C-alpha cells in the first residue's frame, strides 16, 4: 500500500543535510585533480554566439541523455515533469498531448525547440508543442533556458526555452527495449522499443547518416483500479462524492414534472440500480461508477533521421527529418440526455416505460400522468470513448561554416501538424436518442429489450470523425558571426541575422459533431495565417577577463499586428575563479495565436462546462461556488439548473490584442570547494495585457461580478456562459532558482556525484481584468485557466526540486533521484467541513545498471520507491492531483540496450 508523504519542511531539510554531509565528506578527502583540458566554445541555448558553457550570463540547465535514463524516465514527458521550472500537463481527457508550462505562466509562453529550431505546434487553439513527438532515442541532451529569450527567438519565449538537442552523429546499431510494470494490478503498463542505426564517420569519411524509430505505449489506468483514490468513500471524504448532492443524469433516469414541480426517481425507494447508481438527496439517484480514467492511455511512434556532410575545408551541411504519430484515448461518463439545442428529453404516458405504466416501471406519487423531463445517462453502453490521432512532421535543411571572414548558419524549416478526432464507442445521435424515449422505444429507467438495443445501435455515431485541424510552419533563417576587435578580455563578437516564416492553421468541426450531446456545438470552419519577418543582432563585449557584457536586439514584423522590437542586456562579472555574478534584463512580445484571433466563432454554446455548477439565476441561494447547494426557482427543472453541466461558449476573439513582457534575472555562482558549484538566481517576470480565458471556477465563485457573461434565452433559461479568449489583466511572478552540483573525489567505492535543482517561488499573482485586484496563485488555485486544453485554474508550488545521487564503478552504475514539491490549498468548491489542504509530494526513484557484458547494457530500477500515494484533491473526479503526481504507485523498470 501507499505510504504517507513526509512533511515538506522535513524533506527539504533532509535533502539539504544529505547534500551538505556529502560535500563535507568529499572536501575532507579532496585529491589533486589533473590539469583541465582547454574549454571548447559551443552554442548555448539563448545566444547566437558560441562561448564556453560555464561562462554563460543567463541561467541554463543541461540534462544529459544518460541522466534521463538513469532517473528511470521513459518519455520526454517524464523529463519535462522532472524539471523544477517545468510544470507539465500529460495527455488528458481533452485529447491534448504533453505540453510544457515553464514558470507556470502558460503553455503558449514556453518555447520548445529541436536543435535550436521550431517545431510545428499541436494544431489546436493553445498553440503549443506536443513534446511527445520528440524521440528519446535520438537525444543527446536537453537545455533549459530559465530566462526570457524574445531577443533571440522571437515570440513565445517569455517563460523560457526548452531546447532538445539530438546526437550530432551516430555510427553503428543500437536496439533498446524497455518495460515499466506497476506493482499493483490494473493499467499503467509501459513498453518502449527503439532502433537506432547509422553509417559513416564525420571525422574519417566526412559524412554520417543515422536514423531511429522509437515506439512507446502506455495502457490506460481505470479509476476502479485505484479505489483508494476515487472510491465513493474516498470521494465522500473529499466532499465530491455523487451521493452528497442531487442526482442529475443517471441510470435509471431522474425525472422532473414541470406541471407539479416534483423531482424524483422511480427506483429511489429500491436503492437505485447497482452498479450504475446510488441514492442521492431529493429522492434522486446519482451515477455511481467512476468512468473517469485515472490515467489515459496513449501510444507514440516517432521516426528521426539526420544526415551530415562536410564540404570544403570547414563547412557542414545537415538534413533532418522527423515524423511522429500519437494516439490518445479519451474517456468520459456515458452519453447523457443533456439538453440539446434547447430541446429536453421527455417521456409521456403513452410510453410503456412511463412510471406506473405497462412495462412495470414503479410509479411516482403526485406526477398525475403529466409529461416528464428525463435526465438519463445511458450507462448500459459503458463510457463514451474517443480517439485523438495526432501527426507531426518536420524537415530541416541547414548549412554552416566559414566564408569571407564570417561564421555563417543557414536554415530552411518545413513543419506540419495534424489532429483528427473520432468517436470510438458509446456516442449517440442526440435528437434521435430523445425521439427514442418520446416514442416509447427506449427505456430510460432500465435495461433495453431487443428492440431498444437495435435502436441504440442504429443511432450510434461510433466511428464518425469529430474534428480535423492542421497547421503548417515554413521558415528560413540566417545567422552570421565574426570577431570584430580585441578588447581587454577577448574578442568583441557580433552575431546578426534574419528570419522569415509563415504560419497557417485550419480547423474544421464536422457536421456530425452537432448531433452528439457531449459536443454541443454546430459545425464550424476557420482558417488563418500570418507572415513574420525578423532581424536581430547580438554583441558580446568582454571588456576585461572578469567583466563581460552582452547586448541583443530583435525586431519582428507581423503581417497582422505590425512591428515590435525587443532588446536584452546580460552582464557577467567573475572577479575570481570561485565567484561569478550574472544578470539580465529583457522585454518580450507575444501575439495571439492564429486560433486565438481567427479560430472558430459561433453564435451560441460551443461546449459544456467541465464541472457541475448551479445556475445563479434559476438555482440561487446556495454557497457561492459550491454546486448542489442552491434551490431551483418555481418552474425550473432542478436536474438541469442545479449541480448541472451547463452550456458554455468558447472560441476565438477577433479583438484580442498582443501581450508584452519584461524579464529580470540576477544571480551568483560560487565554487566553495573543488568540483562543487552552487548557483542562486533570482527572476522576476511581468506580463502585461495577458491573453487567456477565465477559469470556470473564477466565474462561478463570483457570479455577481460576472453576471454579464451569463447569456439568457427569452424565457430566462441559460443559453450559454461566455468564456472566449480575451485580454485579461497582468501577471507577475518572481522567485529563486537554486542549483547544487558536486563531484566527490574518486575513492575505492567508485565515483559519486550529487546535484540538486530547485525553484522557490516568492510571488505569483494574476488579474482577471485590466486594473483588477491581484489574485495569488502561490500555493493555491488561481483564477486564470491554463488554456483550452484544461479549463481548470492554475496553481504554483512554493518549492519544487529534483535531487540526484549518481554512482559508477567500473562496469556498474546507479542513481537515486528525488522529485519533490510543496503542498498547497485545495480548490475547495465544497462545503466548509470538507475544505482542506493538499499535502506535499515526494517520490524516490532508484536505478542500477551493468555494462560488463559485451555490447549490452542492462538497467533495472524502481519508480516511486516508497510507494507514495499521490496527493488527494477535491478539484477533480479522479480524486488526486493528476498533473503533478502519478496514480501508478511503485513500478519496476527494466531496460536492455544492445550496441553493435
Long-range contacts (C-beta under 8 A, 24 or more apart in sequence): 1-228, 1-867, 2-228, 2-867, 2-868, 2-869, 2-889, 3-866, 3-867, 3-868, 3-869, 4-839, 4-868, 4-869, 5-839, 5-840, 5-841, 5-842, 5-868, 5-869, 5-871, 6-840, 6-842, 7-840, 8-799, 8-820, 8-822, 8-823, 8-840, 8-842, 11-820, 11-840, 11-842, 12-799, 12-801, 12-820, 15-756, 15-801, 15-803, 15-818, 15-820, 18-754, 18-805, 19-740, 19-742, 19-754, 19-756, 19-803, 22-742, 22-744, 22-752, 22-754, 22-805, 23-672, 23-673, 23-676, 23-742, 23-754, 25-744, 26-673, 26-675, 26-676, 26-742, 26-743, 26-744, 26-745, 26-752, 27-673, 27-674, 27-676, 29-744, 29-745, 29-747, 30-673, 30-674, 30-745, 31-745, 31-746, 33-674, 33-675, 43-116, 44-143, 45-113, 45-116, 45-143, 45-144, 45-145, 45-149, 45-161, 45-163, 46-145, 46-147, 46-149, 46-152, 46-161, 47-152, 47-495, 47-538, 47-550, 47-552, 48-152, 48-479, 48-481, 48-495, 48-497, 48-536, 48-538, 49-481, 49-493, 49-495, 49-538, 49-540, 49-550, 50-407, 50-481, 51-540, 55-548, 55-572, 55-574, 56-572, 56-582, 57-548, 57-550, 57-570, 57-571, 57-572, 57-582, 57-583, 57-584, 58-145, 58-146, 58-147, 58-570, 58-582, 58-584, 58-665, 59-145, 59-146, 59-147, 59-582, 59-665, 59-667, 59-679, 59-681, 59-683, 59-737, 60-143, 60-144, 60-145, 60-146, 61-85, 61-143, 61-144, 61-146, 61-739, 61-757, 62-141, 62-142, 62-143, 62-144, 63-141, 63-142, 63-143, 63-144, 64-140, 64-141, 65-139, 65-140, 65-141, 67-804, 67-806, 67-815, 68-136, 68-139, 68-142, 69-847, 69-859, 69-895, 70-806, 70-813, 70-814, 70-815, 70-817, 70-847, 70-849, 70-859, 71-804, 71-815, 71-817, 71-845, 71-847, 72-817, 72-845, 72-846, 72-847, 72-861, 72-862, 72-863, 72-893, 74-136, 74-178, 74-180, 74-190, 74-192, 74-216, 74-893, 75-132, 75-136, 75-192, 75-216, 75-300, 76-131, 76-132, 76-134, 76-136, 76-139, 76-164, 77-131, 77-132, 79-142, 80-131, 80-162, 81-819, 82-802, 82-817, 82-819, 83-144, 83-757, 83-802, 84-737, 84-757, 84-758, 84-759, 84-800, 84-801, 84-802, 85-144, 85-146, 85-160, 85-737, 85-759, 86-144, 86-162, 87-796, 87-883, 87-884, 88-883, 89-786, 89-789, 89-790, 89-883, 90-883, 91-132, 91-296, 91-298, 91-328, 92-296, 92-330, 92-789, 92-790, 93-292, 93-293, 93-296, 93-330, 93-331, 93-332, 94-330, 94-789, 94-790, 95-328, 95-330, 95-386, 95-388, 95-421, 96-122, 96-124, 96-126, 96-130, 96-328, 96-388, 96-789, 96-790, 97-122, 97-130, 97-131, 97-132, 97-133, 97-326, 97-328, 97-390, 98-130, 98-131, 98-132, 99-126, 99-128, 99-129, 99-130, 99-131, 99-789, 100-128, 100-129, 100-131, 100-162, 101-159, 101-786, 101-794, 102-144, 102-146, 102-159, 102-160, 102-162, 103-159, 103-160, 103-683, 103-685, 103-733, 104-733, 104-764, 104-777, 104-794, 104-795, 104-796, 105-158, 105-159, 105-685, 105-687, 105-731, 105-733, 106-159, 106-690, 106-692, 106-786, 106-787, 107-786, 107-787, 107-789, 108-156, 108-590, 108-593, 108-787, 109-156, 109-158, 109-159, 109-590, 109-661, 109-687, 110-156, 110-157, 110-158, 110-159, 110-160, 110-161, 110-162, 111-149, 111-153, 111-156, 111-157, 111-160, 111-161, 111-162, 112-161, 112-162, 112-163, 112-164, 113-153, 113-161, 113-162, 113-163, 113-164, 114-163, 114-164, 114-166, 114-322, 114-394, 115-163, 115-164, 115-165, 115-166, 115-320, 115-396, 116-163, 116-165, 117-396, 117-411, 117-413, 117-477, 118-413, 118-415, 118-473, 118-475, 118-501, 119-322, 119-392, 119-394, 119-415, 119-473, 120-392, 120-393, 120-394, 120-415, 120-416, 120-417, 120-471, 120-472, 120-473, 121-417, 121-471, 121-473, 121-593, 122-390, 122-392, 122-417, 122-419, 123-417, 123-418, 123-419, 123-469, 123-470, 123-471, 123-505, 123-507, 124-419, 124-469, 124-507, 124-595, 124-788, 124-789, 125-507, 125-593, 125-595, 125-596, 125-599, 125-652, 125-725, 125-787, 125-788, 126-593, 126-595, 126-787, 126-788, 126-789, 127-593, 127-594, 127-595, 127-596, 128-787, 128-789, 130-326, 130-390, 130-392, 130-417, 131-162, 131-164, 132-298, 132-300, 132-324, 132-326, 133-300, 133-302, 133-322, 133-324, 133-326, 133-392, 134-164, 134-302, 134-324, 135-194, 135-212, 135-214, 135-302, 135-303, 135-304, 135-322, 135-324, 136-192, 136-194, 136-214, 136-216, 137-174, 137-176, 137-194, 137-195, 137-196, 137-212, 137-214, 138-166, 138-167, 138-196, 138-212, 138-214, 138-304, 138-306, 139-164, 139-165, 139-166, 139-167, 140-165, 140-166, 140-167, 140-168, 141-165, 146-665, 146-681, 146-683, 146-737, 147-584, 147-586, 147-663, 147-665, 147-683, 148-568, 148-586, 148-587, 148-588, 148-661, 148-663, 148-685, 149-568, 149-586, 150-554, 150-566, 150-568, 150-586, 150-587, 150-588, 150-589, 150-661, 151-536, 151-538, 151-552, 151-553, 151-554, 151-566, 151-567, 151-568, 151-586, 151-587, 152-536, 152-538, 152-552, 152-554, 152-568, 154-499, 154-532, 154-534, 154-554, 154-556, 155-532, 155-556, 155-588, 155-589, 155-590, 155-591, 156-590, 157-588, 158-588, 158-590, 158-661, 158-663, 158-685, 158-687, 159-685, 166-304, 166-306, 166-320, 167-210, 167-306, 168-202, 168-308, 169-198, 169-200, 169-201, 169-202, 169-208, 169-210, 169-306, 169-308, 170-196, 170-197, 170-198, 170-208, 170-210, 171-198, 171-199, 171-200, 171-201, 171-208, 171-210, 172-197, 172-198, 172-899, 172-900, 173-197, 173-899, 173-900, 174-897, 174-898, 174-899, 174-900, 175-897, 175-898, 176-895, 176-896, 176-897, 176-898, 177-895, 177-896, 178-893, 178-894, 178-895, 178-896, 179-893, 179-894, 180-863, 180-891, 180-892, 180-893, 181-891, 181-892, 181-894, 182-888, 182-889, 182-890, 182-891, 183-867, 183-889, 183-890, 183-891, 183-892, 184-225, 184-226, 184-888, 184-889, 184-890, 185-225, 186-221, 186-222, 186-224, 186-225, 186-226, 187-219, 187-220, 187-221, 187-222, 187-225, 187-295, 187-297, 188-218, 188-219, 188-220, 188-221, 188-295, 188-887, 188-888, 188-891, 189-218, 189-219, 190-216, 190-217, 190-218, 190-219, 191-216, 191-217, 192-216, 192-217, 202-308, 202-310, 206-309, 206-310, 206-311, 207-307, 207-308, 207-309, 207-310, 208-307, 208-308, 209-305, 209-306, 209-307, 209-308, 210-305, 210-306, 211-303, 211-304, 211-305, 211-306, 212-302, 212-303, 212-304, 212-305, 213-301, 213-302, 213-303, 214-300, 214-301, 214-302, 214-303, 214-304, 215-299, 215-300, 215-301, 215-302, 216-299, 216-300, 216-301, 217-297, 217-298, 217-299, 217-300, 218-295, 218-297, 218-298, 218-299, 219-297, 220-293, 220-295, 220-296, 220-297, 220-329, 220-331, 221-293, 221-294, 221-295, 221-887, 221-888, 222-293, 222-294, 223-290, 223-291, 223-292, 223-293, 223-294, 223-877, 223-878, 223-879, 224-289, 224-290, 225-294, 226-294, 226-887, 226-889, 228-869, 229-294, 229-869, 229-870, 229-872, 229-878, 229-879, 229-880, 229-887, 230-290, 230-292, 230-294, 230-877, 230-878, 230-879, 230-880, 232-278, 232-288, 234-872, 234-879, 235-290, 235-877, 235-879, 237-834, 238-830, 238-834, 238-836, 238-872, 238-873, 238-874, 238-879, 239-830, 239-831, 239-833, 239-834, 239-835, 239-874, 240-830, 240-834, 240-874, 240-877, 240-879, 242-278, 242-280, 242-286, 242-287, 242-288, 243-278, 243-279, 243-280, 243-286, 243-288, 244-280, 244-281, 244-628, 245-280, 245-281, 245-286, 245-612, 245-627, 245-628, 245-629, 245-643, 246-280, 246-281, 246-282, 246-284, 246-286, 246-628, 246-638, 246-639, 246-642, 246-643, 247-277, 247-280, 247-284, 247-285, 247-286, 247-287, 247-375, 247-639, 248-284, 248-286, 248-375, 248-612, 248-639, 248-640, 248-643, 248-644, 248-645, 249-287, 249-333, 249-336, 249-337, 249-338, 249-375, 249-376, 249-377, 249-639, 250-276, 250-277, 250-280, 250-284, 250-285, 250-286, 250-287, 250-375, 250-376, 250-377, 251-276, 251-277, 251-285, 251-287, 251-334, 251-376, 251-377, 251-378, 251-379, 251-380, 252-276, 252-277, 252-285, 252-376, 252-444, 252-445, 252-446, 253-337, 253-374, 253-375, 253-376, 253-377, 253-444, 253-445, 254-284, 254-285, 254-374, 254-375, 254-639, 255-347, 255-355, 255-364, 255-367, 255-372, 255-373, 255-374, 255-375, 255-639, 256-372, 256-373, 256-375, 256-637, 256-638, 256-639, 256-640, 257-366, 257-367, 257-368, 257-370, 257-371, 257-372, 257-373, 258-370, 258-371, 258-373, 258-635, 258-637, 259-368, 259-370, 259-371, 260-366, 260-367, 260-368, 260-370, 261-634, 261-635, 262-364, 262-366, 262-367, 263-637, 263-638, 263-639, 264-364, 265-364, 266-355, 266-361, 266-362, 266-363, 266-364, 266-445, 267-362, 267-445, 269-362, 270-362, 273-446, 276-377, 276-379, 277-379, 282-638, 284-639, 287-333, 287-334, 287-377, 287-379, 289-379, 290-877, 291-331, 291-332, 291-333, 291-334, 291-382, 291-383, 292-331, 292-332, 292-333, 292-876, 292-877, 292-878, 293-331, 293-878, 294-878, 294-880, 294-882, 294-887, 295-882, 295-886, 295-887, 295-888, 296-328, 296-329, 296-330, 296-331, 297-328, 297-329, 298-326, 298-327, 298-328, 298-329, 299-326, 299-327, 300-324, 300-325, 300-326, 300-327, 301-325, 301-326, 312-401, 314-401, 314-402, 315-399, 315-400, 315-401, 315-402, 316-399, 316-400, 316-401, 317-397, 317-398, 317-399, 318-396, 318-397, 318-398, 318-399, 319-395, 319-396, 319-397, 319-398, 320-394, 320-395, 320-396, 320-398, 321-393, 321-394, 321-395, 321-396, 322-392, 322-393, 322-394, 322-395, 323-391, 323-392, 323-393, 324-391, 324-392, 324-393, 325-389, 325-390, 325-391, 325-392, 326-388, 326-389, 326-390, 326-391, 327-387, 327-388, 327-389, 327-390, 328-387, 328-388, 328-390, 329-385, 329-386, 329-387, 329-424, 330-385, 330-386, 330-387, 330-388, 331-383, 331-384, 331-385, 331-386, 332-383, 332-384, 332-385, 332-386, 332-518, 333-377, 333-383, 333-384, 334-377, 334-378, 334-379, 334-380, 334-381, 334-382, 334-383, 334-384, 334-426, 335-377, 335-378, 335-381, 335-384, 335-426, 335-427, 335-428, 335-433, 335-516, 335-517, 335-518, 336-375, 336-376, 336-377, 336-378, 336-517, 336-518, 336-645, 337-374, 337-375, 337-376, 337-377, 337-430, 337-433, 337-434, 337-437, 337-444, 337-517, 338-430, 338-517, 338-518, 338-520, 338-608, 338-645, 339-640, 339-647, 340-430, 340-431, 340-434, 340-517, 340-520, 342-713, 342-717, 343-431, 343-434, 344-373, 344-374, 344-434, 344-637, 344-640, 345-373, 345-374, 345-375, 345-376, 345-433, 345-434, 345-437, 345-438, 345-444, 346-371, 346-372, 346-373, 346-374, 346-434, 346-437, 346-438, 347-371, 347-372, 347-374, 347-437, 347-438, 347-444, 348-372, 348-438, 350-440, 351-437, 351-438, 351-439, 351-440, 352-440, 353-437, 353-440, 353-442, 353-443, 353-444, 353-445, 353-446, 355-445, 359-443, 361-443, 361-445, 361-446, 373-637, 373-639, 373-640, 374-437, 374-444, 375-639, 375-640, 376-437, 376-444, 378-426, 378-428, 378-433, 378-456, 380-447, 380-448, 381-425, 381-426, 381-428, 381-456, 382-425, 382-426, 383-425, 383-426, 384-423, 384-425, 384-426, 384-427, 384-518, 385-424, 385-425, 385-426, 386-421, 386-422, 386-423, 386-424, 386-427, 386-466, 387-421, 387-422, 387-424, 388-419, 388-420, 388-421, 389-419, 389-420, 389-421, 389-422, 390-417, 390-418, 390-419, 390-420, 391-417, 391-418, 391-419, 392-416, 392-417, 392-418, 405-482, 406-480, 406-481, 406-482, 407-480, 407-481, 407-482, 408-478, 408-479, 408-480, 408-481, 409-477, 409-478, 409-479, 409-480, 409-481, 409-497, 410-476, 410-477, 410-478, 411-476, 411-477, 411-478, 412-475, 412-476, 413-473, 413-474, 413-475, 413-476, 413-477, 413-501, 414-472, 414-473, 414-474, 415-472, 415-473, 415-474, 416-470, 416-471, 416-472, 416-473, 417-470, 417-471, 418-468, 418-469, 418-470, 419-467, 419-468, 419-469, 419-470, 420-465, 420-467, 420-468, 421-465, 421-466, 421-467, 421-468, 422-463, 422-464, 422-465, 422-466, 423-461, 423-462, 423-463, 423-464, 423-466, 423-516, 424-462, 424-463, 425-462, 426-462, 427-460, 427-461, 427-462, 427-464, 427-516, 427-518, 428-456, 428-459, 428-460, 428-461, 428-516, 428-517, 429-459, 429-460, 429-461, 429-515, 429-516, 430-515, 430-516, 430-517, 431-515, 432-459, 433-459, 433-517, 461-512, 461-515, 461-516, 464-510, 464-512, 465-510, 465-512, 466-509, 466-510, 466-512, 466-513, 466-516, 466-519, 467-507, 467-508, 467-509, 467-510, 467-513, 468-507, 468-508, 468-510, 469-505, 469-506, 469-507, 469-508, 470-505, 470-506, 471-503, 471-504, 471-505, 471-506, 471-594, 472-502, 472-503, 472-504, 472-505, 473-501, 473-502, 473-503, 474-501, 474-502, 475-499, 475-500, 475-501, 475-502, 476-500, 476-501, 487-541, 487-542, 487-543, 487-544, 488-542, 488-543, 488-544, 488-545, 489-542, 489-543, 489-544, 489-545, 489-546, 489-547, 489-548, 490-542, 490-545, 491-542, 492-539, 492-540, 492-541, 492-542, 493-539, 493-540, 494-537, 494-538, 494-539, 495-537, 495-538, 495-539, 495-540, 496-535, 496-536, 496-537, 496-538, 497-535, 497-536, 497-537, 498-533, 498-534, 498-535, 498-536, 499-532, 499-533, 499-534, 499-535, 499-536, 500-531, 500-532, 500-533, 500-534, 501-531, 501-532, 502-529, 502-530, 502-531, 502-532, 503-529, 503-530, 503-531, 503-532, 503-594, 504-528, 504-529, 504-594, 505-529, 505-593, 505-594, 505-595, 505-598, 505-599, 507-595, 507-599, 507-600, 509-600, 518-608, 519-607, 520-605, 520-606, 520-607, 520-608, 520-647, 521-602, 521-605, 521-606, 521-607, 522-602, 522-604, 522-606, 524-600, 524-601, 524-602, 525-600, 526-595, 526-598, 526-599, 526-600, 526-601, 526-652, 527-598, 528-594, 528-595, 528-597, 528-598, 528-599, 529-594, 530-558, 530-559, 530-560, 530-591, 530-594, 531-558, 531-559, 532-556, 532-557, 532-558, 532-559, 533-557, 546-573, 546-574, 546-575, 547-571, 547-572, 547-573, 548-572, 548-573, 552-586, 556-589, 558-591, 560-591, 560-597, 561-591, 561-658, 564-589, 564-658, 577-671, 578-670, 578-671, 578-672, 579-668, 579-669, 579-670, 579-671, 580-668, 580-669, 580-670, 581-666, 581-667, 581-668, 582-665, 582-666, 582-667, 582-668, 582-669, 582-681, 583-664, 583-665, 583-666, 583-667, 584-663, 584-664, 584-665, 585-662, 585-663, 585-664, 585-665, 586-662, 586-663, 587-660, 587-661, 587-662, 587-663, 588-660, 588-661, 588-662, 588-663, 589-658, 589-659, 589-660, 589-661, 590-658, 590-659, 590-660, 590-661, 590-691, 591-658, 592-656, 592-657, 592-658, 592-691, 592-725, 595-652, 596-652, 596-653, 596-656, 596-691, 596-725, 597-652, 597-653, 597-654, 597-656, 597-725, 598-652, 598-654, 599-651, 599-652, 600-651, 600-652, 601-651, 601-652, 601-653, 601-654, 601-724, 602-649, 602-651, 604-647, 604-649, 604-719, 604-720, 605-647, 605-648, 605-649, 605-719, 605-720, 606-648, 606-649, 606-650, 606-651, 606-720, 607-647, 607-648, 607-649, 607-650, 608-645, 608-646, 608-647, 608-648, 609-645, 609-646, 609-647, 609-648, 609-696, 609-721, 609-791, 610-696, 610-791, 610-792, 611-645, 611-696, 611-697, 611-829, 612-643, 612-644, 612-645, 613-643, 613-644, 613-646, 613-696, 613-700, 614-641, 614-642, 614-643, 614-644, 614-700, 615-641, 615-642, 615-644, 615-646, 615-718, 616-700, 616-703, 616-704, 616-707, 616-710, 617-710, 617-712, 617-716, 617-718, 618-716, 618-717, 618-718, 623-831, 624-700, 624-701, 624-702, 624-703, 625-697, 625-700, 625-701, 625-829, 626-829, 626-830, 626-831, 627-700, 627-829, 629-831, 641-718, 646-718, 646-721, 647-718, 647-719, 647-720, 647-721, 648-696, 648-720, 648-721, 648-722, 648-723, 649-711, 649-720, 649-721, 649-722, 649-723, 649-724, 650-693, 650-723, 650-724, 650-788, 651-724, 651-725, 652-724, 652-725, 653-724, 653-725, 653-726, 656-691, 656-725, 656-726, 656-727, 657-689, 657-727, 658-689, 658-691, 659-687, 659-688, 659-689, 659-690, 659-691, 659-727, 660-687, 660-688, 660-689, 661-685, 661-686, 661-687, 661-688, 662-686, 662-688, 667-737, 673-742, 675-742, 675-743, 675-744, 675-745, 676-740, 676-741, 676-742, 676-743, 677-739, 677-740, 677-741, 677-742, 678-738, 678-739, 678-740, 679-737, 679-738, 679-739, 680-736, 680-737, 680-738, 680-739, 681-736, 681-737, 681-739, 682-734, 682-735, 682-736, 683-734, 683-735, 683-736, 683-737, 684-732, 684-733, 684-734, 685-731, 685-732, 685-733, 685-734, 686-730, 686-731, 686-732, 687-730, 687-731, 687-732, 688-730, 689-727, 689-730, 689-770, 690-727, 690-728, 690-729, 690-730, 690-731, 690-766, 690-784, 691-725, 691-726, 691-727, 691-728, 692-725, 692-726, 692-728, 692-784, 692-785, 692-787, 693-723, 693-724, 693-725, 693-726, 693-784, 693-785, 693-787, 693-788, 693-791, 694-723, 694-726, 694-728, 694-768, 694-783, 694-784, 694-785, 695-781, 695-782, 695-783, 695-784, 695-785, 695-791, 695-792, 695-793, 695-794, 696-721, 696-723, 696-785, 696-791, 697-781, 697-783, 697-792, 697-793, 697-827, 697-829, 698-768, 698-783, 698-784, 698-793, 699-723, 700-829, 701-829, 723-791, 727-770, 728-766, 728-767, 728-768, 728-769, 728-770, 728-784, 729-766, 729-767, 729-768, 729-769, 729-770, 729-771, 729-772, 730-766, 730-767, 730-770, 731-765, 731-766, 731-767, 731-784, 732-763, 732-764, 732-765, 732-774, 733-761, 733-763, 733-764, 733-765, 733-796, 734-761, 734-762, 734-763, 735-759, 735-760, 735-761, 735-762, 735-763, 736-760, 736-762, 738-801, 749-807, 749-809, 750-807, 750-808, 750-809, 750-810, 750-812, 751-807, 751-808, 751-809, 752-805, 752-806, 752-807, 753-804, 753-805, 753-806, 753-807, 754-803, 754-804, 754-805, 754-806, 755-803, 755-804, 755-806, 756-801, 756-802, 756-803, 756-804, 757-801, 757-802, 758-799, 758-800, 758-801, 758-802, 758-803, 759-799, 759-800, 759-801, 760-798, 760-799, 761-796, 761-797, 761-798, 761-799, 764-796, 779-822, 779-823, 779-824, 779-825, 780-824, 780-825, 781-824, 781-825, 781-826, 781-827, 781-875, 790-883, 792-875, 792-876, 793-827, 795-824, 797-821, 797-822, 797-824, 797-884, 798-822, 798-824, 810-852, 811-850, 811-851, 811-852, 812-848, 812-849, 812-850, 812-852, 813-848, 813-849, 813-850, 813-851, 814-846, 814-847, 814-848, 814-849, 815-845, 815-846, 815-847, 816-844, 816-845, 816-846, 817-844, 817-845, 817-846, 817-847, 818-842, 818-843, 818-844, 818-845, 819-843, 819-845, 821-884, 823-871, 826-873, 826-874, 826-875, 827-873, 827-874, 827-875, 828-874, 829-874, 829-875, 830-874, 834-874, 836-874, 838-871, 838-872, 838-873, 838-881, 839-871, 839-872, 840-871, 841-868, 841-870, 841-871, 841-881, 841-884, 841-885, 842-868, 843-868, 843-885, 847-893, 849-895, 855-898, 855-899, 855-900, 856-896, 856-897, 856-898, 856-899, 857-895, 857-896, 857-897, 857-899, 858-895, 858-896, 858-897, 859-893, 859-894, 859-895, 859-896, 859-897, 860-892, 860-893, 860-894, 860-895, 861-892, 861-893, 861-894, 861-895, 862-890, 862-891, 862-892, 862-893, 863-888, 863-890, 863-891, 863-892, 863-893, 864-888, 864-889, 864-890, 864-891, 865-890, 866-890
